[in-house]
Amino acid sequence: MRFDAPFKLGPFSIDAEGRLTPYEPASAPAFLFRWHDRVVRARLDRADADTGRLTLQMALARVRSSASATDETLRPRSFMLLHWLERSVPHGWRMALTADHYVWLATDMAVGLPITAAGLLTEIACFVLDLAPYLDLMDEVGLTVPRLAAATPGGGDA
């Protein structure tokens, strides 16, 4: 089968070298994946012809209610850890505590367009590898995400 570049493949325009660019300037191709039992939401926006913005968001954890916790120190330890994490995560990572006590992390980075699939995956892999020690610490403290964690802020099933 022969492809004449550029061609459209799903939400992307593929050039002669196999590099990806969002097809519609206003569209933002997105996908979900799991890392450390947490749902990560990735989106690639097109800023201009040569620049894109890769946005990554995830629910890091949910602070348990004191009514359902058997360990009465878990909630205070969770809030102390979150207070420390907020100041310790890399520059550009934004943390927020939602009204339903989910801890959200969001970050975005500029990427050159068009980008290869390998280049896109490399950016994502670097992020999740940088994130892994923080998730390990949260898991060790008991600050985790419920089994069917939210894929978007505000709750709901993934």
C-alpha positions as CSV (number, residue, x, y, z in Angstrom):
1,M,0.0,0.0,0.0
2,R,1.4,3.4,-1.0
3,F,0.9,6.6,1.0
4,D,1.5,10.0,-0.6
5,A,2.7,12.4,2.1
6,P,1.4,14.3,3.8
7,F,-1.7,12.2,4.6
8,K,-4.2,12.2,7.4
9,L,-4.1,9.4,10.0
10,G,-6.7,9.9,12.7
11,P,-6.3,13.3,14.3
12,F,-2.8,13.7,12.8
13,S,-1.2,14.8,9.5
14,I,1.8,12.6,8.7
15,D,4.6,14.1,6.7
16,A,7.0,12.3,4.3
17,E,9.4,11.5,7.2
18,G,6.6,10.0,9.4
19,R,6.3,12.9,11.8
20,L,3.1,13.9,13.5
21,T,1.2,17.2,13.5
22,P,-2.3,17.7,14.8
23,Y,-4.4,17.8,11.6
24,E,-6.8,20.5,12.7
25,P,-5.2,23.5,14.4
26,A,-8.1,23.7,16.9
27,S,-8.1,20.0,17.7
28,A,-6.1,18.5,20.4
29,P,-5.4,14.7,20.0
30,A,-5.5,13.1,23.4
31,F,-5.1,9.7,25.0
32,L,-5.0,8.0,28.4
33,F,-2.6,5.5,29.9
34,R,-1.8,4.1,33.3
35,W,1.4,4.7,35.3
36,H,1.7,3.3,38.9
37,D,-2.0,2.4,38.9
38,R,-2.9,6.0,38.1
39,V,-4.6,7.3,34.9
40,V,-2.5,9.8,33.0
41,R,-4.2,12.1,30.5
42,A,-2.0,13.3,27.6
43,R,-3.0,15.9,25.0
44,L,-1.1,17.5,22.2
45,D,-2.2,21.0,21.2
46,R,-0.9,22.9,18.1
47,A,0.3,26.4,19.1
48,D,1.5,27.3,15.6
49,A,3.0,25.7,12.5
50,D,6.3,24.8,14.3
51,T,5.3,24.5,18.0
52,G,3.0,22.2,20.0
53,R,2.1,22.0,23.6
54,L,2.1,18.6,25.3
55,T,-0.1,18.6,28.4
56,L,-0.1,15.8,31.0
57,Q,-2.6,15.6,33.8
58,M,-3.3,12.9,36.5
59,A,-4.9,12.3,39.8
60,L,-1.9,11.5,42.1
61,A,-4.0,10.4,45.1
62,R,-7.1,11.0,47.1
63,V,-6.9,12.0,50.7
64,R,-9.1,9.6,52.6
65,S,-11.9,10.8,54.9
66,S,-11.1,10.5,58.6
67,A,-14.4,8.6,58.9
68,S,-13.3,5.7,56.7
69,A,-9.6,5.5,57.7
70,T,-8.6,2.9,60.3
71,D,-5.3,4.7,60.8
72,E,-6.1,8.0,62.4
73,T,-2.6,9.4,61.5
74,L,-3.0,8.8,57.8
75,R,-4.9,12.0,57.1
76,P,-2.5,14.4,58.9
77,R,0.5,12.5,57.4
78,S,-1.1,12.9,53.9
79,F,-1.6,16.6,54.2
80,M,2.0,17.0,55.5
81,L,3.3,15.1,52.6
82,L,1.3,17.1,50.1
83,H,2.5,20.3,51.7
84,W,6.1,19.1,51.2
85,L,5.4,17.8,47.6
86,E,3.9,21.1,46.5
87,R,7.3,22.8,47.1
88,S,9.4,19.8,46.0
89,V,8.1,18.8,42.5
90,P,10.0,20.1,39.5
91,H,9.4,23.6,38.2
92,G,6.4,23.7,35.9
93,W,4.4,21.0,37.6
94,R,1.2,22.3,39.1
95,M,-0.5,20.6,42.0
96,A,-4.1,21.2,43.2
97,L,-6.4,19.7,45.8
98,T,-9.9,19.4,44.5
99,A,-13.1,19.8,46.7
100,D,-13.5,16.0,46.7
101,H,-9.9,15.7,48.0
102,Y,-8.3,14.4,44.9
103,V,-4.7,15.6,44.4
104,W,-4.2,16.6,40.8
105,L,-0.9,17.2,38.9
106,A,-0.7,19.0,35.6
107,T,2.2,20.0,33.5
108,D,2.8,21.1,30.0
109,M,5.8,21.5,27.8
110,A,6.6,23.0,24.4
111,V,7.4,20.4,21.7
112,G,8.6,21.0,18.2
113,L,6.2,20.2,15.4
114,P,6.1,18.0,13.5
115,I,7.2,15.4,16.0
116,T,7.9,11.7,15.6
117,A,6.0,9.1,17.6
118,A,9.3,8.2,19.3
119,G,9.9,11.9,20.2
120,L,6.4,12.2,21.7
121,L,6.8,9.0,23.7
122,T,10.2,10.1,24.9
123,E,8.8,13.3,26.3
124,I,6.1,11.3,28.1
125,A,8.6,8.7,29.3
126,C,10.8,11.4,30.8
127,F,7.9,12.9,32.7
128,V,6.7,9.6,34.2
129,L,10.2,8.5,35.1
130,D,10.7,11.9,36.9
131,L,7.3,11.3,38.6
132,A,8.0,7.7,39.8
133,P,9.9,8.5,43.1
134,Y,7.1,10.9,44.2
135,L,4.4,8.2,43.5
136,D,6.5,5.6,45.3
137,L,6.7,7.9,48.4
138,M,2.9,8.6,48.2
139,D,2.2,4.8,48.0
140,E,4.5,4.2,50.9
141,V,2.7,6.7,53.1
142,G,-0.7,5.3,52.0
143,L,-1.7,8.3,49.9
144,T,-3.1,6.4,46.8
145,V,-5.9,6.7,44.3
146,P,-9.0,4.5,44.6
147,R,-9.1,1.5,42.3
148,L,-11.2,3.2,39.6
149,A,-9.6,6.6,39.8
150,A,-10.9,9.7,38.0
151,A,-9.6,10.4,34.5
152,T,-10.7,14.0,34.8
153,P,-10.8,16.5,37.7
154,G,-13.9,16.3,39.8
155,G,-14.3,12.5,40.1
156,G,-15.9,9.8,38.0
157,D,-14.7,6.5,36.7
158,A,-11.8,6.0,34.4
